[in-house]
Amino acid sequence: MKAARVVKPLSKKKLQKYQAEHENRGVCYLSRIPPYLKPSALREMLSGLGTDVLRVYLAAEENSVRMKRVKSGGNKKKSFTQGWVEFADKKRAMRIARTLNNTQMMPPNKHRSFYAHDLWNIKYLHKFKWHHLTESTAYEARVKQDKMRDELAQAKKETSFYLKKVGQEIEEHTSELQSPI
Protein backbone atom coordinates (compact mmCIF):
# COMPACT_ATOMS: atom_id res chain seq x y z
CA MET A 1 0.00 0.00 0.00
CA LYS A 2 1.36 3.40 -0.97
CA ALA A 3 1.78 6.08 1.63
CA ALA A 4 -0.36 9.17 1.16
CA ARG A 5 1.56 12.01 -0.41
CA VAL A 6 1.62 15.11 1.73
CA VAL A 7 1.37 18.39 -0.16
CA LYS A 8 3.00 21.25 1.67
CA PRO A 9 1.48 24.70 1.27
CA LEU A 10 3.57 27.28 -0.55
CA SER A 11 5.39 29.86 1.48
CA LYS A 12 4.43 33.50 0.90
CA LYS A 13 7.62 34.11 -1.01
CA LYS A 14 7.08 31.14 -3.35
CA LEU A 15 3.41 32.02 -3.78
CA GLN A 16 4.27 35.59 -4.78
CA LYS A 17 6.91 34.32 -7.21
CA TYR A 18 4.40 31.91 -8.77
CA GLN A 19 1.74 34.63 -9.09
CA ALA A 20 4.25 37.03 -10.67
CA GLU A 21 5.27 34.41 -13.23
CA HIS A 22 1.64 33.61 -13.94
CA GLU A 23 0.74 37.29 -14.39
CA ASN A 24 3.65 37.78 -16.79
CA ARG A 25 2.36 35.18 -19.26
CA GLY A 26 0.89 36.28 -22.58
CA VAL A 27 -1.57 34.60 -24.93
CA CYS A 28 -1.67 35.05 -28.70
CA TYR A 29 -4.55 34.09 -30.98
CA LEU A 30 -4.07 32.50 -34.40
CA SER A 31 -7.17 33.21 -36.48
CA ARG A 32 -6.18 30.89 -39.32
CA ILE A 33 -4.24 27.67 -39.16
CA PRO A 34 -2.75 26.37 -42.42
CA PRO A 35 -4.09 23.00 -43.55
CA TYR A 36 -2.68 20.04 -41.65
CA LEU A 37 -0.41 22.09 -39.35
CA LYS A 38 -0.01 20.17 -36.11
CA PRO A 39 0.47 21.67 -32.62
CA SER A 40 3.97 20.21 -32.35
CA ALA A 41 5.04 21.85 -35.63
CA LEU A 42 3.55 25.17 -34.50
CA ARG A 43 5.40 24.93 -31.18
CA GLU A 44 8.63 24.26 -33.06
CA MET A 45 8.08 27.28 -35.34
CA LEU A 46 7.45 29.63 -32.42
CA SER A 47 9.96 28.23 -29.92
CA GLY A 48 13.11 30.04 -31.09
CA LEU A 49 11.71 33.57 -30.82
CA GLY A 50 13.09 34.66 -27.46
CA THR A 51 10.60 33.23 -24.98
CA ASP A 52 9.27 29.82 -24.01
CA VAL A 53 6.10 28.47 -25.58
CA LEU A 54 4.19 27.10 -22.60
CA ARG A 55 0.95 25.79 -24.10
CA VAL A 56 -0.57 25.41 -27.55
CA TYR A 57 -4.23 24.72 -28.23
CA LEU A 58 -5.62 24.29 -31.74
CA ALA A 59 -9.36 23.94 -32.25
CA ALA A 60 -10.16 21.01 -34.54
CA GLU A 61 -12.44 21.55 -37.50
CA GLU A 62 -16.01 20.36 -37.18
CA ASN A 63 -16.51 16.68 -37.88
CA SER A 64 -19.19 17.38 -40.50
CA VAL A 65 -16.77 19.59 -42.49
CA ARG A 66 -14.06 16.93 -42.33
CA MET A 67 -16.45 14.15 -43.37
CA LYS A 68 -17.67 16.24 -46.32
CA ARG A 69 -14.05 16.82 -47.42
CA VAL A 70 -13.17 13.13 -47.11
CA LYS A 71 -16.37 12.04 -48.89
CA SER A 72 -15.60 14.31 -51.84
CA GLY A 73 -12.15 12.73 -52.19
CA GLY A 74 -10.12 15.18 -50.12
CA ASN A 75 -7.36 14.57 -47.64
CA LYS A 76 -8.18 12.54 -44.52
CA LYS A 77 -5.69 14.32 -42.25
CA LYS A 78 -6.86 16.31 -39.24
CA SER A 79 -7.18 20.07 -39.78
CA PHE A 80 -7.54 22.92 -37.32
CA THR A 81 -9.45 26.18 -37.66
CA GLN A 82 -8.02 28.48 -34.98
CA GLY A 83 -5.50 28.37 -32.17
CA TRP A 84 -4.08 29.91 -29.02
CA VAL A 85 -0.46 29.97 -27.86
CA GLU A 86 0.70 30.86 -24.35
CA PHE A 87 4.13 32.43 -23.97
CA ALA A 88 6.15 32.79 -20.77
CA ASP A 89 6.70 36.56 -21.27
CA LYS A 90 3.82 38.81 -22.32
CA LYS A 91 6.06 41.60 -23.66
CA ARG A 92 7.82 39.13 -25.92
CA ALA A 93 4.46 37.66 -26.92
CA MET A 94 3.27 41.15 -27.87
CA ARG A 95 6.42 41.72 -29.93
CA ILE A 96 6.15 38.30 -31.59
CA ALA A 97 2.55 38.98 -32.60
CA ARG A 98 3.41 42.43 -33.95
CA THR A 99 6.39 41.25 -36.00
CA LEU A 100 5.01 37.96 -37.32
CA ASN A 101 1.51 39.10 -38.26
CA ASN A 102 0.99 39.10 -42.04
CA THR A 103 4.46 37.71 -42.81
CA GLN A 104 5.38 34.40 -44.41
CA MET A 105 5.42 31.45 -42.04
CA MET A 106 8.76 30.19 -43.34
CA PRO A 107 11.77 32.26 -44.34
CA PRO A 108 12.07 32.95 -48.06
CA ASN A 109 15.09 30.63 -48.40
CA LYS A 110 13.05 27.58 -47.26
CA HIS A 111 10.89 27.12 -50.36
CA ARG A 112 10.45 23.39 -49.87
CA SER A 113 8.45 23.76 -46.68
CA PHE A 114 4.77 22.85 -46.86
CA TYR A 115 3.89 26.18 -45.19
CA ALA A 116 6.35 28.36 -47.15
CA HIS A 117 3.69 30.52 -48.78
CA ASP A 118 1.21 30.74 -45.89
CA LEU A 119 0.99 33.93 -43.83
CA TRP A 120 0.86 34.32 -40.06
CA ASN A 121 -2.48 35.61 -38.75
CA ILE A 122 -1.55 36.22 -35.14
CA LYS A 123 -2.80 38.72 -32.58
CA TYR A 124 -1.81 39.34 -28.98
CA LEU A 125 -4.80 39.14 -26.63
CA HIS A 126 -4.53 41.93 -24.10
CA LYS A 127 -5.54 40.95 -20.51
CA PHE A 128 -6.38 37.43 -21.67
CA LYS A 129 -5.11 34.47 -19.69
CA TRP A 130 -5.20 30.76 -20.40
CA HIS A 131 -7.91 30.11 -17.81
CA HIS A 132 -10.28 32.35 -19.81
CA LEU A 133 -9.95 29.93 -22.71
CA THR A 134 -10.64 26.86 -20.60
CA GLU A 135 -13.59 28.58 -18.93
CA SER A 136 -15.17 29.45 -22.28
CA THR A 137 -14.82 25.90 -23.61
CA ALA A 138 -16.31 24.48 -20.40
CA TYR A 139 -19.18 26.99 -20.62
CA GLU A 140 -19.90 26.06 -24.24
CA ALA A 141 -19.96 22.36 -23.33
CA ARG A 142 -22.33 23.08 -20.43
CA VAL A 143 -24.67 25.10 -22.68
CA LYS A 144 -24.70 22.28 -25.25
CA GLN A 145 -25.50 19.74 -22.54
CA ASP A 146 -28.33 21.91 -21.12
CA LYS A 147 -29.78 22.40 -24.60
CA MET A 148 -29.78 18.65 -25.21
CA ARG A 149 -31.45 18.01 -21.84
CA ASP A 150 -34.18 20.58 -22.62
CA GLU A 151 -34.81 19.03 -26.05
CA LEU A 152 -35.14 15.56 -24.51
CA ALA A 153 -37.56 16.84 -21.87
CA GLN A 154 -39.67 18.54 -24.55
CA ALA A 155 -39.72 15.35 -26.64
CA LYS A 156 -40.84 13.34 -23.58
CA LYS A 157 -43.67 15.80 -22.92
CA GLU A 158 -44.84 15.65 -26.53
CA THR A 159 -44.71 11.84 -26.54
CA SER A 160 -46.67 11.50 -23.30
CA PHE A 161 -49.27 14.04 -24.52
CA TYR A 162 -49.64 12.15 -27.81
CA LEU A 163 -50.01 8.79 -26.05
CA LYS A 164 -52.57 10.29 -23.65
CA LYS A 165 -54.66 11.64 -26.56
CA VAL A 166 -54.43 8.35 -28.45
CA GLY A 167 -55.55 6.53 -25.30
CA GLN A 168 -58.58 8.85 -24.94
CA GLU A 169 -59.59 8.36 -28.57
CA ILE A 170 -59.33 4.58 -28.23
CA GLU A 171 -61.54 4.69 -25.11
CA GLU A 172 -64.13 6.87 -26.89
CA HIS A 173 -64.08 4.62 -29.93
CA THR A 174 -64.53 1.43 -27.89
CA SER A 175 -67.33 3.01 -25.82
CA GLU A 176 -69.16 3.96 -29.06
CA LEU A 177 -68.85 0.38 -30.29
CA GLN A 178 -70.12 -1.08 -27.02
CA SER A 179 -73.08 1.27 -26.51
CA PRO A 180 -76.48 -0.10 -27.65
CA ILE A 181 -78.18 1.71 -30.47
Secondary structure, DSSP 4 states (H G I P E B T S, - for coil): -PPPPPPPPPPHHHHHHHHHHHHT-EEEEES---TT--HHHHHHHHHTSSS-EEEEEEEEPPHHHHHHHHHTT---S--EEEEEEEES-HHHHHHHHHHHTTSBSS-TT-TTSTTTT-B--EEEETT--HHHHHHHHHHHHHHHHHHHHHHHHHHHHHHHHHHHHHHHHHHHHHHHHHS--
